[in-house]
Structure formats: structure tokens, C-alpha cells
């Protein structure tokens, strides 16, 4: 299991707060909407810090566009297209 961020592209306003908080986890795409960076595997989980960071960033999202789920490796990394 690993923590995966999903972004509801219909809610995201592209404020960039998520990218400012963690540019290794989020970036703004060319259309100005946030995109979650791909998890690089076990080394990206780092002592449980990633899930905590993702949840903290999701809590700060002004529109609630970011959600965090615990998923198995086979289902992780799929982003909601809205």
C-alpha cells in the first residue's frame, strides 16, 4: 500500500499552493491545473513522510481538489480526469 494523491481537475483553480508546498509531489501543467507527480516507488515513501505530506497539502488546498488514498501498487497513480 502507498499513498496516492488525486486531483479533481474540475475543482482545481491552479493557485499553485500544492506546487509551492511540494514541487517534488505536484506541478502545474501547461493548462494551469495541478498534476500529481508519479510516485517513484518505495524510495519515494521515505519513513512514512509522503502520506503525511500529501494529507497536509490536501488539507491546504483552497478548493478541496486534492484527495489522498491508500492504494495497492497495481492501482496507484491514476488521476481523476473529472
C-alpha positions in Angstrom: 0.0 0.0 0.0 1.1 3.5 -0.7 -0.4 7.0 -0.5 -1.5 8.5 -3.8 -2.8 12.0 -4.5 -5.7 12.6 -6.9 -6.7 15.9 -8.2 -10.2 16.7 -9.3 -9.5 18.8 -12.4 -13.0 20.3 -12.3 -12.3 21.8 -8.8 -8.6 22.9 -9.3 -8.2 26.6 -9.8 -4.5 26.4 -10.4 -3.4 28.5 -7.4 -0.1 26.6 -7.3 -0.2 26.3 -3.5 0.4 22.5 -3.8 3.4 23.0 -6.0 4.7 25.7 -3.7 4.4 23.4 -0.8 6.0 20.4 -2.5 7.3 20.7 -6.0 8.5 17.2 -5.9 4.9 16.0 -5.4 2.9 18.4 -7.5 3.3 20.7 -10.6 1.1 22.9 -12.6 0.5 21.6 -16.1 0.5 23.8 -19.2 -3.2 24.3 -18.8 -2.6 25.7 -15.3 -4.2 22.8 -13.5 -2.3 20.9 -10.8 -0.9 17.4 -11.6 0.3 14.9 -9.0 3.9 13.7 -9.7 4.3 10.0 -10.2 5.4 8.0 -7.1 8.9 6.6 -7.7 8.3 3.5 -5.6 9.5 2.5 -2.1 12.3 5.1 -2.0 9.7 7.8 -2.5 7.7 6.7 0.6 10.6 7.7 2.9 9.8 6.7 6.5 6.1 7.4 6.1 6.6 11.1 5.3 4.9 11.1 1.9 1.4 10.2 3.2 1.7 12.8 5.9 2.9 15.5 3.4 0.2 14.6 0.9 -2.5 14.9 3.5 -1.2 18.2 4.8 -1.2 19.6 1.3 -4.6 18.2 0.5 -5.9 19.9 3.7 -4.4 23.3 2.5 -6.0 23.1 -1.0 -8.3 26.1 -1.1 -10.9 24.2 -3.3 -10.5 20.7 -1.9 -9.4 19.4 -5.3 -6.8 17.1 -3.8 -7.6 13.8 -2.1 -5.3 11.2 -0.8 -5.9 7.5 -0.9 -4.0 4.4 0.2 -3.8 2.1 -2.8 -2.0 -1.1 -3.9 0.8 -0.8 -6.4 -1.5 -2.1 -9.2 -4.0 0.8 -8.8 -1.8 3.7 -7.7 -1.0 6.8 -9.7 -4.3 7.1 -11.6 -5.5 10.6 -11.7 -9.1 11.7 -11.8 -9.9 13.4 -15.1 -13.1 15.0 -13.7 
